[in-house]
């Protein structure tokens, strides 16, 4: 049987971090384990004048030269040349959206491509309010015409601005978490030290890319309300992003109650920080938060989640009263009330944490999702 040449396309790739990047890295390895010859095409996440080929964990990665980013989109003319060159000789071309350059490239070259085309649709656009009126045209075209379309949850399929009006079969392939990897990480010692009273009194944790749609502003306001009420709430925040200054200010104003780790942390440290917490805060406020892969990390550690109602995959992943407590999005006062109430109710925390762990094992374990991925690819 001939080896299939597969081109996997995303905006960025490891070591860049993020929910989509994590999923694409899994796809690359799953393709490879199925006998495919995989090339990942992505863009440099900073200004880089020459394209380069790298080997990352045994995967060939072509990082296209870039002039930098505009509205979170890489400006890379080299990307289009590499896409055309590689797509024409590939048996499978798999693009991941949102990435306007990828849908535009496939729209321009689809009539030349002889192989099968796959579209993974991860989320709608958040910032580009006017630009998306143009980019969505290309997205809808490639979704309608691809041989296979997959998305992260039934909720995104139903409510997406792009997918909602398209009548065709779209497979659901949720993101996954490697439960065995989580267990191995927790067996190793963590290098991070938390204040002693955090471990004694307990703390809630917020982590990920520090951007506004993650609910950083209502979280800031909610924590200040809790401090005004003199609630004994400890908060651990770790991550990097445009909203870093907000958490530096909180840590400076409330040094006894806020511990901010403004850096990338290893998986070992990440899972120890989550496992040691009472619950995980996920106060995202915008529907572009289509899944919330960080919720899986919390569920794998049997930690309950405090999330917001977005009518997206977020609430399918961690349902209210099963794995999470769900409140209206953007309401700082309700967020503060929920935080104070949860940390005073250990029985509820334990019940929700166990519910999340069981749901994670059943639906989101890497073994189950990988089997579904292999089945979908074979259907091509």
Secondary structure by P-SEA (a helix, b strand, c coil): ccbbbbbbbcccccccccaaaaaaaaaaaaaaaaccbbbbbbccccccccccccccccbbbbbcccccccccccccaaaaaaaaaaaaaccbbbbbcccaaaaaaaaaccccccbbbbbbbcccccccccaaaaaaaaaaaaaacccbbbccccccccccccccccccbbbbbbbbbcaaaaaaaaacccccccccccccccbbbbbcccccccaaaaaaaaaaaaaaaccbbbbbbbbbccaaaaaaaaaaacccccccccccccaaaaaaaaaaccbbbbccccccccccaaaaaaaaacbbbbcccccccccccccccccccccccccaaaaaaaaaaaaacaaaaaaaaaaaaaaaaccccaaaaaaaaaaaaaac
